Amino acid sequence: MRFYLILLLFVLMACKSDKPGDLIFNEDKLIDLMIDIQLAKAAVYKYPVEERDSINDVYYDQIFSIHKITKYELEHDISRIEKFPKYYKVLLEKVSIELKVLSRNKDLEEKDDN
């Protein structure tokens, strides 16, 4: 009997998902949010250090408004995702790819303008 309990435990552990099941947003929405957050973080560094916190708050408020979400919803999903490092890494890789595409498109637009 004990053997079957241990076996059941291993089976249940093996079935554990690599991705959180109780997220508010789907993967595409999460990637869009994470892209905007990365862009906002990069933009904040253009400002003097003493202004960055205030500017950061403005950018986050804009992200919440654009995506029609709340701070709580974002924090909920981010805190859940961080508990699944493999999934978090996959999301970050997808965000990185999208940011590279955006950067290339921006470079192409600037060449066209010249």
N, C-alpha and C positions, 0 to 999 in steps of 0.2 A: 504494500500500500504506500509506504513511504517513497519508494522508487517512482510511483506514478505521480505523486505530489511534486516531486523534484522535476520530473519530466514535464509536467504541466506548467510549472514555473518557468522552465527554459523555453517552452513553446510560447508562452505569453510574452516573455521578454523578447523573443525573436520577432514577434508580431508588432512590436512597438513601432509606431510610425516615425519616419524621419522628418516629419513635418507636423506642426501643430494643427490640431483639428478645430480649435475654437477661435479662429481669426475672424475679425470683423470684415476685413477687406480681402478680395481675391488677389492672386499673385500679380496680375497686371497692374492693379491699382497700387499695390505695395511698391512695385518697381517705379511707377510714376511718382509716388510720394518720395521714395528714397532718392530719385534723381533730383527732384526739386530741393530736397534737403541738402544734398551735396552741392548743388549750384548756389544755394543760399549761404552755406558755410564758406564756399570759395569767395563769394562776393563780400562777405563780412570783413575779410582780411584786407580789403582796400581802404578800410576806415581806420582812424586812429584807435589805439587800444582802448582808451577810455570811453569810446562811443560804441564799441562792438556789441556789448550786451543789449543796449537799447535797439541797435540796428537789427540784431539777431531776432529780438522779439517782434519787430515789425515784419521781417521776412517770414517768420513762423505764422504770424497772424494772416499774412497774405496767402500762405500755403493752405491754412485751414479754410480760408474764404474761397479760394479758387477750387479746392477739391470738395468743399462743403462737408467738412469733417470737424470733429472737435479734438482738442488736445488730449482728452481722455482716450478717445478711440485710437489715436496714433500711439500713445504711450502703451496702451493695452497690447496692441499688436506687436510693437517693437519688443516689449518685455517678454512676450510669448516666443517670438522668433529667436531671441537671444538664447533661449533654453534649448534650441535645436541648432547647434553649430554647423552641421552639414547643410541644412536648409538655408541658414543665414549666409553661408559662404556662396551657395548657388545664387541667391538673390543678389549679393554684392557683385558677383561676376557678371550677372545680367545687367546690373546698373552700370558697371564699368564699360561694358560693350556699348550700351546705349549712349553713354556720355562721350565715348570715342566717335560714334556716328554723328552726334550733335556737333562735336568739335570739327569734324571733317566737313560737315555741311556748312558750318559757319565760315570755315576757311575758303570753301568754294564760292560762297556768296560774296565774300570780301574780294576775291579775285575777279569775279564778274563785275563788281562795282568799279574796279580800277580799269 
